[in-house]
Amino acid sequence: MSKISDIFNPLLFQWKLFAIWPGKTPSRLYKYYTYLYLFATLFAYNILLTVNLIYTPFKIDMLIREVIFNFTEIVVTSKVIMVLVKRNKIVEILDLLDSEEFQDTNESSSIVGDSKKTYTRSYLMYAITSNISYFSQVIAPVFVNLIFGSSLTTELPICNYYFLSDESRKNYFVFWFIYQAVGMYGHMTYNVTIDSFLAGLLLMTETQMRVINYKLTNLNKEVKHGTDDKANEDKEMSKLKKCLRHYDLVLKYCSQVQNLINVTIFIQFGIGSVIICVTLCALLLPSKMETMIFMVTYFMAMTMQIFVPGWLGTKIRHESQQLVFAAYNTDWISRSKSFKRNIMIFVERANIPIQMTGLKMFPLSLVTFTSIMKTAYSLFTLIRNVQEPDVVKH
């Protein structure tokens, strides 16, 4: 039987390849590889990007692009640090996902199986789309040059490193092109895999809530109403206790996931909202068609990075609220006092819905997502009105 954590194996493999996942027992050689790789492609990469921002010509259309990339790097770095620093917590969460209570059973196999398939399809679509976008922007010009013999543009994939002289940039163009291309692909992989991992953890939370709801709703379906048979009573009591143990493990799992994503989600939502505002403002400026396409697609990507956690957070809260209804839906009236007592205790706890948050400052919900988008649009409208002072307002 496959384990739930198996859906994350492709992500863990890519983390290992890109030097941020040594596994449960890291070797000394892999640690050296991590230090060297991250120093070259993350630490030095971000320093050069920051210096480039300082030397960027003071033109709004050029500055906006550099600001967007620098803000994006803050989010990527926070995600990488989360994986490196909280590796043990991630291992504990994966072990908890593979516990007996969380695995497929005859009752819940369709619920868990459907969620695993949905997650796998969504991740593949996200990864394929991201790779196509990367290759079209970075690799395609190289193939065009090789096939048609045309000269490569003098612009580097990410930024032109304005702190370099034109001569230095021209002489070492191939080196800087490869360096930025490799670094960009690694950072894209970090973004795609870590976003997918966090979304998978949230999806599995919602899935386990649905499993508990299903088990509670169908708890006493096999027992005839009003029966006093001791064997049947003990059987239903055993099923209830299994549901309660499952619920306790889900609460523990939610607590661990919350501790893992707390800071990262806060940074992603905070920086993401800024990037959305900046991108909307950039759309007001006259620009080339390829720049406009880049801004629109980037805006859509940042919107999805905020929408998906908000949507999953809303589903988790909804399913946790449904637990109370599922408990009342059991045939508890004809059951023993012990059964009723356990149901009452469960209902008291389930009355407090599970809500994932970002640094305990805002909930992961569609309400938060809507609020961010409204604020971004309000800022967009304000700037547009400032740029058009002659517009008559009725």
N, C-alpha and C positions, 0 to 999 in steps of 0.2 A: 504494500500500500504506500503510495506517495505521501510525503509529508507536506504540510501547508507551506513551510519555509522553502520548499523546492522552487516555488515560483520566483524566488529572489536569486536563484543560482546564477542566471545570466548577469545580473547586476553585480553580485559579489565577484564574479570572474573578471568583469571589467574594472572593478575597484582594485582588484589584485594586480591586474595588468598595468594600471595607471598609479600604482604605488601608494594606495591609501588603505588597503585591506590586507594585513598580514595573516589573517585567519585567527583561529583560537590560540595557536602556539606559534608566535612569530619567531623567525630565525634571525640571527645577527646579520647575516648577509642581506636579508630582505630589508632590515632596518637601514643599512647603508644605502641600499637602492632607493628607499623612500627619501632619505635626506638629500641625496644627490638630485633625484628627479624633481622633487618639489622645490628645491632651491633654484634649479634652472628654469622650470616651467611655471612656477607659481610665484615664489618670492621675487626673483629677479625680474620676471615678466611683469609683475604688478608695479615694481619700482620704476621700470622703464616707461610703463604706461602713465604713471603719475608725473614723471619728469616731462614726458611728452605733452601732457595737459598744460603744464606750466609754460612751455615754450610754444604752445599753439597760438597762431596769429589771432588777434582779438577781432574775430569775425563771428557773428552769432551763428551762422550756418555751420561753421567749422567747429565751434565750441560745443554746440549741442551734441554733435556726434561723439566727441571725445568724452563729454560729461556722461552720456548714456553708457559708454563702454566702461568708464571708471566705476559708476554706480553698480553696474552688472558684476564687476569683479569683486565688489564688496560682498555681494550675495553669494557668489561662487566660493569665495574664500571661507565665509562663515559655514557653508555646507561641508567643505573639506575638513575644516577644523572639528566640526561636529563628529564626523566619522572617525577621525584620528583620536580625539580626546575621549569619546564615549563608545569606544569599541566594545568594552566589556558589557555596557548596558545593551548594546545592539545584540550581542551574543545571548544575553539573558532573555531579551524579547523573542528572539528566534527560537530559543529552547522552550519558552512558554507557549509559542504558537504550535510547537510540535508535541505538547503535552497531550495525554490521552483524551481529556475532556474537549479539546479543540478539534480533534480529528473527525473525519467523515464517519457517520454511522448510517444505519439503514434509514433512520428518521430524517437525518439532515444532509444526506449525501448530495441531493439535488441542489440545496441552497449553497453549500460550500463549493461544490463542483462548478456551479454556474458563476459564482464570484471569481473563482480561480481562472476560468476561461475568459471572463470579461476583463480581468486584470491583464492577462497575457496578451489578448488582442489589443487592448488599449496601449500597453507598453510598446508592442511591436509597431503599431501605427505611429506613435510618438517618436520612436527611435528612427524609423525609416524616413519620416518626414524631416527630421532634424538632419540626418545624414545627407539626404538629397539637397537640402538647402545649403549645407556646408560645401558639398562637392560642386554645386552650381556656382557658388560665389568664389571658391578658392582654387579648386582643381581644374574646373572647366577652362579657365583662361590658359592654363599650362598646356592642356591638350590642344587647344586651338593654335597655340604657338608652335607645337610640335608638328601638327598636321599641315597647317597652311604656311608655316614659316614666318608668321607675323611676329612683331616684337611685343614683348610683354609691356604692359603699362608700367609707368614709373611709380604707381601707387602700391603700397604694401597692403596686405589683406585687412589689417586692423587699423593701423595708424602709420603715418609717415615718419615718425620719430623726428620731429622738427628740431630737436636739439642737435642733430647731426648736420654736417654740411652737405650740400648737394653732391659734392664730389665723393664724400665718404659713403653716402647713401647709394650712389650709382656704382661705386667700385665693389661694395659688399651687398649689392641688392639681393643676389641669390641666397646668401647666408641669412639675411634678415627676413626674406620671404619664407624660407623653410622654418626658421625659428618661430615666426608668428603663426604660420600655418599649423605646425605641430602643437604649439601652445594653445591655439584656438580650438583645435580638435579635442585636446585633453579637457579643456574647460567646458566645451559643449557636452562631452561625455559625463563629466561630473554633474552638470546641471540636469541632464536627461535622466541619469541613473538615480541620483539622490532624490530628485523630485518624484520619480516613479516609486522609489522605495518608501518615501513618506506617505505617498498616496496609497500604496499597498497596505501599509500598516493601518491607516485609517479605514480603508475598505474592509479589512479583516475584522476590525472592531465592529463595524456596522453589520457584517455578516454574522458574527457570533451573537449579536443582539437578536438578529432575526431567528437564529437557531433556537435560542432560549424562548423567544416568543412562540415559536412553533411547538416546542416541547410542552410548554405550559398550556397552550390552547388545547392540545390533544392529550392532556395528562390522564383524564379519567374516561376517555372515550370507550375503553374496552370493558368498563365495569358498569353493570346495570344499576340504575338509580335506586337508592334505598337499600342496597345490599349490606348485610352485616357480616359477610364472610371474612374471617380473620386473615386468611391467606391473601385475598384480594386487597384488603386494607393495607397489609404490610407491603405488598407489591407497589401500590400507589404511593405509599409513604417513601419507599426506597427511590422511586422515580423522582419524587419531589426533592428529596435530599440531593440527588444527582444534579438537578437543575440549580439548586441553591449553591452547590459547590462550583458548578460551572459559572454561575453569576459572580461568585467571589473571585474566581480566577480572571474573569473578564474585567472586573474592577481593578485587580492588580495589574493586568495587562495595560489598561487605559492609563493608570498612574505612571507606569514605566514609559509608555509612548509619550505622554504629556511631558515628562521630564526630559525626554530625548529631543523633542521638537520645539520646546519652549522658546529658546533664544532664536533658533534658526527661522522659525515661522514668523517671529516678531520682526526680524531683519528683512525677511522676504516680503512681508506685507508692507513694512515701512518704506523700504527702498523701492519696491515694486510700484507703490502708489506715486512716488516721486518720478520714477521713470515714465509712468503713464502720463503724468502731467507734462513732463518735458517733451515727450513724443508728440502729444497733441499740439503743443505750442510749435514744435518743429514743422508740423503739417501746415501751419499758416504761412510759412516762408516759401518764397519761390525756389524751386529746386529741380534737379534733373529727374527724369522718369525713374531711373534705377534707384536714386535716393528716395524718391517717394514710395516706391515699392518696398524698399528696405524698411522704411519707417512704419508703413502700414502692417507688414508682416511681423515686425518687432513688437508693435503695439498689441497685435493679436496674441503673440506668444506670452508677453508679460501679463495680459489679461487672463489667459488660461492658467498661469502660475498662481494667480490669486483666486480664480473662480473654483478650480478643482478642490483645494482644501476647504474652501467655504461651503461648497456643495456637499462634500463628504461630512463635514462637521455638522451640517444641518440634518443629514440623514441619521447620523449617530444619535443626536439629541431626540429626533422623532422616534427612532426605534426604542430608545431607552424609556421614553414616555409611554410607549405602547405596552411595556412590561406590566404596568399596573392593570391595564385592561385585560391582558392575557391572564394575569393571576385571578382576577374576578371571573374570568370565563371558565375557570376550572369548576368541577362539580364539588365545591368545597362545603356546601350546605349539609350534605349527607355524610360528610367525613367525620373522623374522630376529632376530639379536642386538640390533640397533638398536631394533627394536620392543619387545623384552623389556626393554631398558634403560629406555626411556621409560615403560613400564608400571610398572616397579619404582619409579622416581622419583615418578611420580604417586601410587602407593599409599602411599609414605612420607609424602607431604604430606597425602593424604586421610585418613590414620590419625588426624590431629588434627581432630576435628569442629568445625564452625563453630558458635559459640555467641554470640548477641547478649546483651549485658549492660546493666545500668543503672549507669553510673559505675564499672564493673568491680567492683561490690560484690555484685551478685546476678544470676543468669542470667534471661533472659526464658524462662520455662518454666512448664508446668502445675504443677510441683513448688512453684515460688515462689508461684503463685496459690493453691494449696491451703494452703500454710503461712500466708499472709496471712488466708485465710478461717478457718482453725483458730484463729489468734490472736484474731481479732475475736470469734469465737463463745466462746472461753474468757473473754475480758473481759466479754462479754455475760452469761455464766453467773455469773461472779463478782459482778457488780453486782446481778444478780437475787437471788442468795443473800444478799447484804448487806441488800437491801431486805426480805427475808423471813426475819428472824432466828428466827422461831418455827417454821419448818419443821423437822420432825423428820427427821434424816438416819439412814438405816438402813445 
